[in-house]
Amino acid sequence: MCGIVGYVGAKPVVKILLDGLSKLEYRGYDSAGLAVNSDGKIKIFKAEGKLQNLKDIMEKNPVSNTTMGIGHIRWATHGAPTTVNAHPHSCNCGKLVVVHNGIIENFKELREELEGYGCVFKTETDTETVAHLIAHEYGKLNSLPKAVRAAVKQLKGAYALCVMHQDEPNVLVGTRKNAPLIVALGEGENYLASDCPAIIEYTKRVIYLDDDEVAVLTPDTVLITDIDGKQVVKKEEILPWEPVAISKMGYKHFMLKEIHEQPDVIRNALAGKLHDVNSPVKLDEVKLTAEQIKNLKRIEIIACGTSLHAAMIAKYIIEAFCNIPVDVEASSEYIYRKTVTDKNTLVIGISQSGETSDTITAIRQAKAVGSHVLIITNRPDSIMAREADSLIPVNAGIEVSVAATKSFNAQLIALYLFAIYIAEIKDSFDKIHIKNLKQEMLELPAKVEIILSHKENIMKCAKTFSSFRNFIYIARGINYAAALEGALKLKEISYINATGYPAGELKHGPIAMLDETMPVLAILMPGVVYDKVLSNAEESKARNARLIALTSSEDKELENLFEYILKVPTVDEYLSPVLTSVPLQLLAYYIAEFLGKDVDQPRNLAKSVTVE
Ligand code: F6R
């Protein structure tokens, strides 16, 4: 969480910082700030709330003769999201300024020590400690790079930092540990940023910093050293995206655009891996040998949020196709208990961003005990991807909306391919069924297109139910996780209390809540649990709940039971979550839209959860 941009060069600094921050708004949006070296002086500007408030301030306060600057968009961890707590933070004399993403765990001890040296703290943040600490070292070393290196040796926790000092008007210093930071290279100018969208408009040439590296940027040079000042030779990489990948393309919100991108996202995820039903799935990215695959005793999948729901669906299909037991666990739980993972266990980490702190810690723990770690991510440039033993990039394109949509379906496709790949090597699933599944996977993009071209009923349903404060989503089997995901989408963007239940669990407690104020949405896909879910829906109707069905069934009788029937095309039950997820994304979207919520940037959230 939190986004950082730094710039040194001759272009208008404020514009570059504000443009960059607006591309990083998905990382946090409760306050923002920037500092520039203008007319030889450090000037700081901050605003509470959305970035627009900072833009308004900058409009009224033009700055001249700028040489460099640093900007920050915040998702508060220590200290309320007030103007005073917004970054950048400065030292006593105001000459040294810092922006920070992450958490400094030992900030209290450091603060006490620095107060002893006469540092006066103005905020409740952990970051202000870093500003005073670097300034304290600067007093001794009289060099910004040296002071940063000396200071970070004393920090515990996670940080990406961007620092500048008034007396070094062309020197920008960045460093990181367990939080992302890239260096971007221009002509006569250089940049630092938390993520590529911030700079892609200006350059595609980047260097990915590793933990404990310190980058020293001037307009014409970039020097990267380790924490002791020893130069590190780094590879320059070219970003594979065009700036258009991060525009709304005429849609009102990124979320709506990203939902509509799903047919192409599925095509992309299949490309090069599955092109005809008679050839085996090709997954060169999986580095396990056939022998190792045949010897796999267990698979553990770790993930958070939406990615965790994709993992739950994967458990279902891997166990069914590959006959290998699969455990699924939230990364935040996995890391705080004894894990019995070993080298005969494959550990799969799923993460859209590849940056989620808990999942990074979990995969590191798994690697430490010798497990092969396979990462499925949308960001092949991320920390997780770089640490993976095997990597399946899902190629969904940059996802800007905080609520994950297209990345979920891209992850599912990668997981289906993986399960079929293993099943083909192990010969563990019916060959005819595999062939049919492959055929149906190739047809999924067209089926999603059908759903997207018939949205009117979903919109009507959204309007009818937008005034309800509670919702229950029920399903069984493979669609239980789809119900959880649908409920999560509704919760996070409309703030309606939506809960997913395995339909059979309803009568073990939740049914007590049912009456006409508690709508029930049932995922009713033809297959092994169809009749069971139908009975559970009948039980709900008997308690006066208003009912919505999400189904591919043509049964006319359903019209007597359900107030709305959201239709999806017929599909093999194993693949059905790819289709059922789409109307649920749209339902959440339209309800939030009717309620006038901030769809792309829901309150209290941030897209990359880089703190524990
Ligand atoms: C929900 C959502 C979050 C993320 C979760 C994990 O719409 O976006 O629940 O799924 O924070 O993020 P990644 O997948 O980046 O590890």
Residues whose N, C-alpha, C, O or C-beta is under 5 A from the ligand:
A	BS01	F6R	C304 G305 T306 S307 I350 S351 Q352 S353 G354 T356 V402 A403 A404 K607 V609
